[in-house]
Amino acid sequence: MSALIDGIKGNRFAVFGRAGMDLYADPVGVKSEDADMFHADLGGSSANICAGLVKLGSQASLITSVSDDAVGRFCLNKLANYGVDTSYIRVVGGEYRMSLAVYESRIEEFQNVIYRNGAVDFQVTVDDMNKVDYGKFSAVISAGTVFAAEPSRSATFRAFDNARKAGLPVIFDIDYRPYSWPSPEVAAEVLSRAGEASDLIVGNDEEFGFMAGGIDKGFAKAKELAAKPGRIVIYKMGEKGAVTLVDGQEIETGIYPVEAVKPNGAGDSFMAGLLASIAAGSEPKEAVMRGSACASIVVSKPGCAPAMPTTPELDAFLAAHPGPTT
């Protein structure tokens, strides 16, 4: 446990996974098909985690590949504007493209249209991962989507091995997106392998259930993973809060109810808030609650990366919301 917590407290994170462009309809409430205006900003789960971490005072480097075009350069510029280190991002030519998400700020009949054809972030190679100076970091983070295709899958498993050799803990957000995978069977096998190789695993009830072969078996799967000494597993249940499995304990926490304008971005913000809070000295239970507060803040605003809170914004939210509820 101490190695994991010490690594997070080092507060220097190498993050594997995609960056993309988000286009979200304006104003709040309008459907994408009825919109005359869209805002553009940074998107992609791993890029969002990076932006969230940096806003909360952490250091984050994104390790990925981007397309050699205007959208790739847009994402690089946005990452730099948020303060994310881009020195390990490789620009790839040809027909590979950035992820694009087109969504809206509404809960009822929410639509998120994801374009992942020829996704450039799957072109990260073993060579890319071997070039990373792991000594510059204190922990590594990966979202599950990187494992959905080659060469990114093998490359990220190599990165896990490299991190382990450098003494860095591995943090894994299951982040299962069915549309990225060749089959559910492949996804279950590969994501389970990634979970076994990780020190901190974060997922929701559906994701753990998927790994276990049934939603009713998800919590048992989380407990099985948490049985390894030194590992923390966080089992998220949406509006019902979360259970943190650590040192044989089951720590239940609630959520902070807000007037949500969209459902997406919560998981990325939770991860950033959780890790930045542990880095700042919070115990796991408090860190989970601060992560939950970050998630609530993000769903209450348009966009994902731009909605991530700063530390003063998070503290102000917590001061105004005296306690979570289940």
Protein Blocks (a to p, Z undefined) as FASTA:
>chain_A
ZZmmmmmmnopacdedddddddddddehiafklpcbdcdddedjklmmmmmmmmnopacd
ddddddddfklmmmmmmmmmnopafklpccdehjbdcddddddddfbhpacdddfehiak
lmpcfklmmmpcfklpcbdcddfklmmpcfklmmmmmmmmmmmmnopacdddfkpafklp
mbfklmmmmmmmmmmmpmbdcddfklmmmmnopaklmmmmmmmmmmpghiacdddehjno
paddeehiacdddddddddfbfghklmmmmmmmmmmmmnopafklmmmmmmmmmmmmmmp
gcjklmpccfklmmmmmmmmmbacZZ
